[in-house]
C-alpha cells in the first residue's frame, strides 16, 4: 500500500506548484527546529548564531503558501469564468482543511493533559479550546492549565488568513467577471497594500494578491523563449539567496514582499526543472500535514531525547544532527496522516 496514493491532477496543473509547496514546508521546519528549543526553555550554544536566516526561511515559506493559495483559486475562477459552485467550494475547503486540523488539535490537547497529569479544565481553558475549534478566530491566550500551546500550534495563525481569503473569494470572482470595475479595484488593492506595508508590522493579504496577478499572467499563455525561462529561473534562485541573508526588522517587510513575489512569479511562469525534483514534490503532497504536525513531533522528540541526554550541553552540530534525524520522522508521520486522514476526504466527491 502506498503512503502517497497516485492523485490524478488536471492536465493543466502547474507542475512547479507541488515543488514550491514542498520547499515551503521544508523552510518552515528549518525555522521551527531551533525556535523549539527556546520555547521549551533550552539553551544550546550557537544554535541561534544564524537566527535571522532561519526566521527568513520560515516567513518565506508562509508567504509562498499564501501566494499558492491566491494563485490556485483565482486560476480556477479564470478557467470557469467566475462561475463556481460556491456551496461545493466551501464544502470542499472544509473537507480539505478541517479533518487534519482537528486531528492535530486532539494531539495538542493530549500532550497538554498528559503533561499536566490532569483532565481538569476551567473557563479560561474553555476559551482556549474554543479558539482552537474556530481556527483561532476566537482570541485566547492559548494556554490550558498553565501549559502554553504556542510550541505546539504556533503555525495555526496562518489558517485565519486562509479562511478570510476564502470568504472574500466570491467578491473577487464577481470583480473578475465585471470588466468595468475589475482593473480599478485591482489598482485600489495594490494601493492599500502599499499603505498597509508602511503602517503594519505583519502584512499577509498582499501575498494572495501576488498569486492572483501571477494567475492572470499565466493564463495569458505567453510563449516565453528558453533563454527567458532560464533567466527567470536564475532570478528566482537569486531572490531566494537574497531572502535568506537579508536582515530587516520583520519578515513581512515590503522588500520581502517584492522578493517573494518575484520568486513565485518566476517559478510559475518559467517552470524551472529544479522545482520538479521528486522529494520536493513528495513533500508538496504532504505539506499540509508537515505544516500542522512538525511542531508536536519536534516537541515530543526533544522531550524523549531529553530523558537520555542533557539538551543544553549539546553542541550546535550535535543539535542539528538530531534535527536531521527527526526530519524523517516528521515525513513518516505526515505521510501516514495524509494517507489516512487527508486523502480519505480528498477523494470524496
LUMTORSE-82512 format. One record per residue (C-alpha): residue in three letters; x, y, z. Coordinates in nm, 2 decimals. Layout:
@res=Ala | c1=X | c2=Y | c3=Z
...
END
This chain:
@res=Unk | c1=0.00 | c2=0.00 | c3=0.00
@res=Unk | c1=0.14 | c2=0.34 | c3=-0.10
@res=Unk | c1=0.15 | c2=0.61 | c3=0.17
@res=Unk | c1=0.10 | c2=0.86 | c3=-0.10
@res=Unk | c1=-0.17 | c2=0.74 | c3=-0.34
@res=Unk | c1=-0.15 | c2=0.83 | c3=-0.71
@res=Unk | c1=-0.35 | c2=1.15 | c3=-0.73
@res=Unk | c1=-0.47 | c2=1.24 | c3=-1.08
@res=Unk | c1=-0.43 | c2=1.61 | c3=-1.13
@res=Unk | c1=-0.58 | c2=1.81 | c3=-1.42
@res=Unk | c1=-0.36 | c2=1.82 | c3=-1.73
@res=Unk | c1=-0.31 | c2=2.20 | c3=-1.70
@res=Unk | c1=-0.18 | c2=2.18 | c3=-1.34
@res=Unk | c1=0.13 | c2=2.39 | c3=-1.30
@res=Unk | c1=0.40 | c2=2.13 | c3=-1.21
@res=Unk | c1=0.61 | c2=2.38 | c3=-1.02
@res=Unk | c1=0.34 | c2=2.43 | c3=-0.76
@res=Unk | c1=0.39 | c2=2.10 | c3=-0.58
@res=Unk | c1=0.77 | c2=2.16 | c3=-0.56
@res=Unk | c1=0.70 | c2=2.51 | c3=-0.42
@res=Unk | c1=0.48 | c2=2.36 | c3=-0.15
@res=Unk | c1=0.74 | c2=2.11 | c3=-0.06
@res=Unk | c1=1.01 | c2=2.38 | c3=-0.04
@res=Unk | c1=0.78 | c2=2.60 | c3=0.18
@res=Unk | c1=0.71 | c2=2.31 | c3=0.42
@res=Unk | c1=1.08 | c2=2.24 | c3=0.45
@res=Unk | c1=1.16 | c2=2.60 | c3=0.52
@res=Unk | c1=0.90 | c2=2.62 | c3=0.80
@res=Unk | c1=1.06 | c2=2.31 | c3=0.96
@res=Unk | c1=1.41 | c2=2.46 | c3=0.94
@res=Unk | c1=1.27 | c2=2.78 | c3=1.11
@res=Unk | c1=1.10 | c2=2.60 | c3=1.39
@res=Unk | c1=1.37 | c2=2.35 | c3=1.47
@res=Unk | c1=1.59 | c2=2.60 | c3=1.66
@res=Unk | c1=1.30 | c2=2.81 | c3=1.80
@res=Unk | c1=1.15 | c2=2.49 | c3=1.96
@res=Unk | c1=1.45 | c2=2.49 | c3=2.19
@res=Unk | c1=1.37 | c2=2.84 | c3=2.32
@res=Unk | c1=1.00 | c2=2.77 | c3=2.35
@res=Unk | c1=1.08 | c2=2.46 | c3=2.56
@res=Unk | c1=1.33 | c2=2.66 | c3=2.78
@res=Unk | c1=1.65 | c2=2.51 | c3=2.65
@res=Unk | c1=1.96 | c2=2.70 | c3=2.55
@res=Unk | c1=2.21 | c2=2.53 | c3=2.31
@res=Unk | c1=2.52 | c2=2.75 | c3=2.24
@res=Unk | c1=2.55 | c2=2.85 | c3=1.88
@res=Unk | c1=2.21 | c2=2.72 | c3=1.75
@res=Unk | c1=2.08 | c2=3.08 | c3=1.71
@res=Unk | c1=2.40 | c2=3.20 | c3=1.55
@res=Unk | c1=2.23 | c2=3.23 | c3=1.21
@res=Unk | c1=1.89 | c2=3.30 | c3=1.36
@res=Unk | c1=1.78 | c2=3.56 | c3=1.11
@res=Unk | c1=1.83 | c2=3.31 | c3=0.83
@res=Unk | c1=1.60 | c2=3.05 | c3=1.00
@res=Unk | c1=1.34 | c2=3.32 | c3=1.05
@res=Unk | c1=1.37 | c2=3.44 | c3=0.69
@res=Unk | c1=1.32 | c2=3.09 | c3=0.56
@res=Unk | c1=1.01 | c2=3.04 | c3=0.78
@res=Unk | c1=0.84 | c2=3.36 | c3=0.68
@res=Unk | c1=0.94 | c2=3.29 | c3=0.32
@res=Unk | c1=0.77 | c2=2.95 | c3=0.33
@res=Unk | c1=0.45 | c2=3.10 | c3=0.47
@res=Unk | c1=0.45 | c2=3.37 | c3=0.20
@res=Unk | c1=0.49 | c2=3.11 | c3=-0.07
@res=Unk | c1=0.19 | c2=2.92 | c3=0.08
@res=Unk | c1=-0.02 | c2=3.23 | c3=0.06
@res=Unk | c1=0.09 | c2=3.30 | c3=-0.30
@res=Unk | c1=0.00 | c2=2.95 | c3=-0.40
@res=Unk | c1=-0.35 | c2=2.98 | c3=-0.24
@res=Unk | c1=-0.42 | c2=3.30 | c3=-0.42
@res=Unk | c1=-0.29 | c2=3.16 | c3=-0.75
@res=Unk | c1=-0.47 | c2=2.83 | c3=-0.75
@res=Unk | c1=-0.81 | c2=2.96 | c3=-0.66
@res=Unk | c1=-0.80 | c2=3.26 | c3=-0.89
@res=Unk | c1=-0.67 | c2=3.03 | c3=-1.17
@res=Unk | c1=-0.98 | c2=2.83 | c3=-1.11
@res=Unk | c1=-1.20 | c2=3.14 | c3=-1.13
@res=Unk | c1=-1.04 | c2=3.24 | c3=-1.46
@res=Unk | c1=-1.08 | c2=2.89 | c3=-1.61
@res=Unk | c1=-1.46 | c2=2.87 | c3=-1.52
@res=Unk | c1=-1.52 | c2=3.24 | c3=-1.60
@res=Unk | c1=-1.61 | c2=3.31 | c3=-1.23
@res=Unk | c1=-1.90 | c2=3.06 | c3=-1.23
@res=Unk | c1=-1.80 | c2=2.85 | c3=-0.93
@res=Unk | c1=-2.05 | c2=2.64 | c3=-0.73
@res=Unk | c1=-1.98 | c2=2.82 | c3=-0.40
@res=Unk | c1=-2.17 | c2=2.56 | c3=-0.19
@res=Unk | c1=-1.94 | c2=2.28 | c3=-0.33
@res=Unk | c1=-1.64 | c2=2.51 | c3=-0.30
@res=Unk | c1=-1.69 | c2=2.57 | c3=0.07
@res=Unk | c1=-1.77 | c2=2.21 | c3=0.14
@res=Unk | c1=-1.45 | c2=2.10 | c3=-0.04
@res=Unk | c1=-1.25 | c2=2.35 | c3=0.17
@res=Unk | c1=-1.39 | c2=2.22 | c3=0.49
@res=Unk | c1=-1.32 | c2=1.86 | c3=0.39
@res=Unk | c1=-0.97 | c2=1.96 | c3=0.29
@res=Unk | c1=-0.87 | c2=2.16 | c3=0.60
@res=Unk | c1=-1.09 | c2=2.07 | c3=0.89
@res=Unk | c1=-1.03 | c2=1.69 | c3=0.94
@res=Unk | c1=-0.65 | c2=1.71 | c3=0.97
@res=Unk | c1=-0.67 | c2=2.04 | c3=1.17
@res=Unk | c1=-0.89 | c2=1.89 | c3=1.44
@res=Unk | c1=-0.68 | c2=1.57 | c3=1.45
@res=Unk | c1=-0.38 | c2=1.80 | c3=1.52
@res=Unk | c1=-0.58 | c2=1.98 | c3=1.79
@res=Unk | c1=-0.65 | c2=1.64 | c3=1.96
@res=Unk | c1=-0.28 | c2=1.57 | c3=1.96
@res=Unk | c1=-0.22 | c2=1.92 | c3=2.12
@res=Unk | c1=-0.47 | c2=1.85 | c3=2.39
@res=Unk | c1=-0.35 | c2=1.50 | c3=2.46
@res=Unk | c1=0.01 | c2=1.64 | c3=2.51
@res=Unk | c1=-0.13 | c2=1.91 | c3=2.74
@res=Unk | c1=-0.33 | c2=1.67 | c3=2.96
@res=Unk | c1=-0.05 | c2=1.41 | c3=2.98
@res=Unk | c1=0.19 | c2=1.69 | c3=3.08
@res=Unk | c1=-0.04 | c2=1.83 | c3=3.34
@res=Unk | c1=-0.14 | c2=1.48 | c3=3.46
@res=Unk | c1=-0.50 | c2=1.61 | c3=3.49
@res=Unk | c1=-0.82 | c2=1.64 | c3=3.28
@res=Unk | c1=-0.95 | c2=1.94 | c3=3.48
@res=Unk | c1=-1.04 | c2=2.24 | c3=3.28
@res=Unk | c1=-1.18 | c2=2.58 | c3=3.38
@res=Unk | c1=-1.35 | c2=2.87 | c3=3.20
@res=Unk | c1=-1.01 | c2=3.01 | c3=3.09
@res=Unk | c1=-0.92 | c2=2.67 | c3=2.94
@res=Unk | c1=-1.26 | c2=2.65 | c3=2.76
@res=Unk | c1=-1.18 | c2=2.98 | c3=2.59
@res=Unk | c1=-0.86 | c2=2.84 | c3=2.46
@res=Unk | c1=-1.04 | c2=2.53 | c3=2.33
@res=Unk | c1=-1.30 | c2=2.75 | c3=2.17
@res=Unk | c1=-1.01 | c2=2.93 | c3=2.00
@res=Unk | c1=-0.88 | c2=2.60 | c3=1.86
@res=Unk | c1=-1.22 | c2=2.49 | c3=1.74
@res=Unk | c1=-1.27 | c2=2.81 | c3=1.54
@res=Unk | c1=-0.92 | c2=2.80 | c3=1.38
@res=Unk | c1=-0.81 | c2=3.09 | c3=1.61
@res=Unk | c1=-1.09 | c2=3.33 | c3=1.52
@res=Unk | c1=-1.18 | c2=3.34 | c3=1.89
@res=Unk | c1=-0.89 | c2=3.52 | c3=2.05
@res=Unk | c1=-0.74 | c2=3.35 | c3=2.36
@res=Unk | c1=-0.40 | c2=3.31 | c3=2.54
@res=Unk | c1=-0.37 | c2=2.95 | c3=2.40
@res=Unk | c1=-0.29 | c2=2.82 | c3=2.75
@res=Unk | c1=-0.45 | c2=2.52 | c3=2.93
@res=Unk | c1=-0.38 | c2=2.46 | c3=3.30
@res=Unk | c1=-0.08 | c2=2.69 | c3=3.27
@res=Unk | c1=0.06 | c2=2.49 | c3=2.97
@res=Unk | c1=0.14 | c2=2.72 | c3=2.68
@res=Unk | c1=0.03 | c2=2.57 | c3=2.34
@res=Unk | c1=0.25 | c2=2.80 | c3=2.14
@res=Unk | c1=0.53 | c2=2.55 | c3=2.10
@res=Unk | c1=0.28 | c2=2.30 | c3=1.95
@res=Unk | c1=0.05 | c2=2.51 | c3=1.74
@res=Unk | c1=0.22 | c2=2.84 | c3=1.66
@res=Unk | c1=0.16 | c2=2.78 | c3=1.29
@res=Unk | c1=-0.22 | c2=2.79 | c3=1.30
@res=Unk | c1=-0.24 | c2=3.17 | c3=1.28
@res=Unk | c1=-0.20 | c2=3.15 | c3=0.90
@res=Unk | c1=-0.52 | c2=2.95 | c3=0.87
@res=Unk | c1=-0.72 | c2=3.25 | c3=0.98
@res=Unk | c1=-0.58 | c2=3.44 | c3=0.68
@res=Unk | c1=-0.66 | c2=3.14 | c3=0.45
@res=Unk | c1=-1.02 | c2=3.14 | c3=0.56
@res=Unk | c1=-1.05 | c2=3.52 | c3=0.52
@res=Unk | c1=-0.93 | c2=3.48 | c3=0.17
@res=Unk | c1=-1.19 | c2=3.20 | c3=0.11
@res=Unk | c1=-1.47 | c2=3.43 | c3=0.25
@res=Unk | c1=-1.39 | c2=3.72 | c3=0.01
@res=Unk | c1=-1.33 | c2=3.49 | c3=-0.29
@res=Unk | c1=-1.69 | c2=3.53 | c3=-0.42
@res=Unk | c1=-1.64 | c2=3.90 | c3=-0.43
@res=Unk | c1=-1.31 | c2=3.86 | c3=-0.61
@res=Unk | c1=-1.48 | c2=3.63 | c3=-0.87
@res=Unk | c1=-1.75 | c2=3.90 | c3=-0.92
@res=Unk | c1=-1.49 | c2=4.16 | c3=-0.96
@res=Unk | c1=-1.31 | c2=3.95 | c3=-1.22
@res=Unk | c1=-1.63 | c2=3.89 | c3=-1.42
@res=Unk | c1=-1.72 | c2=4.26 | c3=-1.40
@res=Unk | c1=-1.48 | c2=4.40 | c3=-1.67
@res=Unk | c1=-1.58 | c2=4.76 | c3=-1.59
@res=Unk | c1=-1.46 | c2=4.76 | c3=-1.23
@res=Unk | c1=-1.21 | c2=4.48 | c3=-1.22
@res=Unk | c1=-0.89 | c2=4.67 | c3=-1.31
@res=Unk | c1=-0.97 | c2=4.98 | c3=-1.10
@res=Unk | c1=-1.03 | c2=4.76 | c3=-0.80
@res=Unk | c1=-0.70 | c2=4.58 | c3=-0.86
@res=Unk | c1=-0.53 | c2=4.92 | c3=-0.86
@res=Unk | c1=-0.70 | c2=5.01 | c3=-0.53
@res=Unk | c1=-0.59 | c2=4.68 | c3=-0.38
@res=Unk | c1=-0.23 | c2=4.75 | c3=-0.47
@res=Unk | c1=-0.26 | c2=5.10 | c3=-0.32
@res=Unk | c1=-0.40 | c2=4.96 | c3=0.00
@res=Unk | c1=-0.11 | c2=4.71 | c3=0.01
@res=Unk | c1=0.14 | c2=4.99 | c3=-0.01
@res=Unk | c1=-0.02 | c2=5.17 | c3=0.27
@res=Unk | c1=-0.06 | c2=4.85 | c3=0.48
@res=Unk | c1=0.31 | c2=4.77 | c3=0.45
@res=Unk | c1=0.40 | c2=5.12 | c3=0.57
@res=Unk | c1=0.18 | c2=5.11 | c3=0.88
@res=Unk | c1=0.16 | c2=4.74 | c3=0.98
@res=Unk | c1=0.42 | c2=4.50 | c3=1.13
@res=Unk | c1=0.29 | c2=4.18 | c3=0.97
@res=Unk | c1=0.11 | c2=4.21 | c3=0.64
@res=Unk | c1=-0.02 | c2=3.89 | c3=0.48
@res=Unk | c1=-0.30 | c2=3.96 | c3=0.24
@res=Unk | c1=-0.09 | c2=4.11 | c3=-0.04
@res=Unk | c1=0.07 | c2=3.77 | c3=-0.10
@res=Unk | c1=-0.28 | c2=3.64 | c3=-0.21
@res=Unk | c1=-0.28 | c2=3.94 | c3=-0.44
@res=Unk | c1=0.06 | c2=3.82 | c3=-0.58
@res=Unk | c1=-0.10 | c2=3.48 | c3=-0.65
@res=Unk | c1=-0.39 | c2=3.65 | c3=-0.83
@res=Unk | c1=-0.17 | c2=3.86 | c3=-1.05
@res=Unk | c1=0.05 | c2=3.56 | c3=-1.14
@res=Unk | c1=-0.26 | c2=3.36 | c3=-1.23
@res=Unk | c1=-0.37 | c2=3.63 | c3=-1.47
@res=Unk | c1=-0.02 | c2=3.63 | c3=-1.63
@res=Unk | c1=-0.01 | c2=3.25 | c3=-1.65
@res=Unk | c1=-0.34 | c2=3.24 | c3=-1.83
@res=Unk | c1=-0.23 | c2=3.49 | c3=-2.09
@res=Unk | c1=-0.03 | c2=3.19 | c3=-2.24
@res=Unk | c1=0.29 | c2=3.39 | c3=-2.31
@res=Unk | c1=0.53 | c2=3.20 | c3=-2.54
@res=Unk | c1=0.84 | c2=3.25 | c3=-2.34
@res=Unk | c1=1.17 | c2=3.15 | c3=-2.51
@res=Unk | c1=1.41 | c2=2.91 | c3=-2.34
@res=Unk | c1=1.65 | c2=3.19 | c3=-2.28
@res=Unk | c1=1.39 | c2=3.40 | c3=-2.09
@res=Unk | c1=1.29 | c2=3.10 | c3=-1.89
@res=Unk | c1=1.65 | c2=3.03 | c3=-1.79
@res=Unk | c1=1.69 | c2=3.39 | c3=-1.69
@res=Unk | c1=1.37 | c2=3.38 | c3=-1.48
@res=Unk | c1=1.48 | c2=3.05 | c3=-1.32
@res=Unk | c1=1.81 | c2=3.22 | c3=-1.23
@res=Unk | c1=1.63 | c2=3.52 | c3=-1.10
@res=Unk | c1=1.42 | c2=3.30 | c3=-0.87
@res=Unk | c1=1.73 | c2=3.15 | c3=-0.72
@res=Unk | c1=1.88 | c2=3.50 | c3=-0.67
@res=Unk | c1=1.57 | c2=3.61 | c3=-0.49
@res=Unk | c1=1.59 | c2=3.30 | c3=-0.26
@res=Unk | c1=1.96 | c2=3.37 | c3=-0.18
@res=Unk | c1=1.89 | c2=3.74 | c3=-0.10
@res=Unk | c1=1.58 | c2=3.65 | c3=0.10
@res=Unk | c1=1.78 | c2=3.41 | c3=0.31
@res=Unk | c1=2.05 | c2=3.66 | c3=0.40
@res=Unk | c1=1.86 | c2=3.99 | c3=0.42
@res=Unk | c1=1.83 | c2=4.15 | c3=0.76
@res=Unk | c1=1.51 | c2=4.35 | c3=0.81
@res=Unk | c1=1.30 | c2=4.44 | c3=1.11
@res=Unk | c1=1.04 | c2=4.17 | c3=1.03
@res=Unk | c1=0.99 | c2=3.90 | c3=0.77
@res=Unk | c1=0.69 | c2=4.08 | c3=0.62
@res=Unk | c1=0.87 | c2=4.40 | c3=0.52
@res=Unk | c1=0.78 | c2=4.54 | c3=0.18
@res=Unk | c1=1.13 | c2=4.44 | c3=0.05
@res=Unk | c1=1.05 | c2=4.08 | c3=0.14
@res=Unk | c1=0.71 | c2=4.11 | c3=-0.04
@res=Unk | c1=0.89 | c2=4.21 | c3=-0.36
@res=Unk | c1=1.15 | c2=3.92 | c3=-0.33
@res=Unk | c1=0.88 | c2=3.66 | c3=-0.26
@res=Unk | c1=0.65 | c2=3.78 | c3=-0.53
@res=Unk | c1=0.93 | c2=3.79 | c3=-0.80
@res=Unk | c1=1.04 | c2=3.44 | c3=-0.69
@res=Unk | c1=0.68 | c2=3.30 | c3=-0.71
@res=Unk | c1=0.61 | c2=3.46 | c3=-1.05
@res=Unk | c1=0.94 | c2=3.32 | c3=-1.19
@res=Unk | c1=0.89 | c2=2.96 | c3=-1.08
@res=Unk | c1=0.53 | c2=2.96 | c3=-1.21
@res=Unk | c1=0.59 | c2=3.12 | c3=-1.54
@res=Unk | c1=0.93 | c2=2.96 | c3=-1.61
@res=Unk | c1=0.85 | c2=2.62 | c3=-1.46
@res=Unk | c1=1.22 | c2=2.56 | c3=-1.37
@res=Unk | c1=1.35 | c2=2.20 | c3=-1.36
@res=Unk | c1=1.47 | c2=2.23 | c3=-1.00
@res=Unk | c1=1.11 | c2=2.26 | c3=-0.88
@res=Unk | c1=1.03 | c2=1.92 | c3=-1.02
@res=Unk | c1=1.26 | c2=1.71 | c3=-0.80
@res=Unk | c1=1.06 | c2=1.41 | c3=-0.67
@res=Unk | c1=1.15 | c2=1.47 | c3=-0.30
@res=Unk | c1=1.02 | c2=1.82 | c3=-0.32
@res=Unk | c1=0.70 | c2=1.72 | c3=-0.50
@res=Unk | c1=0.65 | c2=1.44 | c3=-0.24
@res=Unk | c1=0.69 | c2=1.70 | c3=0.04
@res=Unk | c1=0.44 | c2=1.91 | c3=-0.16
@res=Unk | c1=0.18 | c2=1.64 | c3=-0.14
@res=Unk | c1=0.21 | c2=1.61 | c3=0.23
@res=Unk | c1=0.29 | c2=1.97 | c3=0.30
@res=Unk | c1=-0.03 | c2=2.04 | c3=0.50
@res=Unk | c1=0.04 | c2=1.75 | c3=0.73
@res=Unk | c1=0.40 | c2=1.86 | c3=0.76
@res=Unk | c1=0.29 | c2=2.21 | c3=0.84
@res=Unk | c1=0.05 | c2=2.11 | c3=1.12
@res=Unk | c1=0.23 | c2=1.82 | c3=1.27
@res=Unk | c1=0.60 | c2=1.90 | c3=1.26
@res=Unk | c1=0.58 | c2=2.10 | c3=1.58
@res=Unk | c1=0.43 | c2=1.83 | c3=1.80
@res=Unk | c1=0.67 | c2=1.58 | c3=1.65
@res=Unk | c1=0.96 | c2=1.81 | c3=1.73
@res=Unk | c1=0.83 | c2=1.87 | c3=2.08
@res=Unk | c1=0.78 | c2=1.50 | c3=2.16
@res=Unk | c1=1.11 | c2=1.40 | c3=2.01
@res=Unk | c1=1.31 | c2=1.66 | c3=2.20
@res=Unk | c1=1.13 | c2=1.56 | c3=2.52
@res=Unk | c1=1.22 | c2=1.20 | c3=2.46
@res=Unk | c1=1.58 | c2=1.27 | c3=2.38
@res=Unk | c1=1.60 | c2=1.50 | c3=2.68
@res=Unk | c1=1.53 | c2=1.20 | c3=2.91
@res=Unk | c1=1.86 | c2=1.04 | c3=2.80
@res=Unk | c1=2.09 | c2=1.34 | c3=2.73
@res=Unk | c1=2.12 | c2=1.70 | c3=2.86
@res=Unk | c1=1.99 | c2=1.90 | c3=2.57
@res=Unk | c1=2.16 | c2=2.22 | c3=2.70
@res=Unk | c1=2.50 | c2=2.06 | c3=2.68
@res=Unk | c1=2.47 | c2=1.97 | c3=2.31
@res=Unk | c1=2.69 | c2=2.14 | c3=2.06
@res=Unk | c1=2.54 | c2=2.32 | c3=1.77
@res=Unk | c1=2.65 | c2=2.03 | c3=1.53
@res=Unk | c1=2.50 | c2=1.77 | c3=1.76
@res=Unk | c1=2.17 | c2=1.95 | c3=1.79
@res=Unk | c1=2.14 | c2=1.99 | c3=1.41
@res=Unk | c1=2.23 | c2=1.62 | c3=1.37
@res=Unk | c1=1.93 | c2=1.54 | c3=1.59
@res=Unk | c1=1.71 | c2=1.77 | c3=1.39
@res=Unk | c1=1.82 | c2=1.59 | c3=1.07
@res=Unk | c1=1.73 | c2=1.26 | c3=1.24
@res=Unk | c1=1.39 | c2=1.39 | c3=1.34
@res=Unk | c1=1.30 | c2=1.52 | c3=0.99
@res=Unk | c1=1.23 | c2=1.16 | c3=0.85
@res=Unk | c1=1.00 | c2=1.11 | c3=1.15
@res=Unk | c1=0.81 | c2=1.42 | c3=1.05
@res=Unk | c1=0.79 | c2=1.29 | c3=0.69
@res=Unk | c1=0.67 | c2=0.95 | c3=0.81
@res=Unk | c1=0.40 | c2=1.09 | c3=1.04
@res=Unk | c1=0.29 | c2=1.33 | c3=0.78
@res=Unk | c1=0.27 | c2=1.06 | c3=0.51
@res=Unk | c1=0.05 | c2=0.85 | c3=0.74
@res=Unk | c1=-0.18 | c2=1.14 | c3=0.82
@res=Unk | c1=-0.21 | c2=1.23 | c3=0.46
@res=Unk | c1=-0.29 | c2=0.87 | c3=0.36
@res=Unk | c1=-0.55 | c2=0.80 | c3=0.63
@res=Unk | c1=-0.69 | c2=1.15 | c3=0.70
@res=Unk | c1=-0.63 | c2=1.40 | c3=0.42
@res=Unk | c1=-0.67 | c2=1.17 | c3=0.12
@res=Unk | c1=-0.98 | c2=1.00 | c3=0.27
@res=Unk | c1=-1.17 | c2=1.33 | c3=0.24
@res=Unk | c1=-0.99 | c2=1.45 | c3=-0.08
@res=Unk | c1=-1.11 | c2=1.15 | c3=-0.28
@res=Unk | c1=-1.48 | c2=1.21 | c3=-0.18
@res=Unk | c1=-1.68 | c2=1.39 | c3=-0.45
END
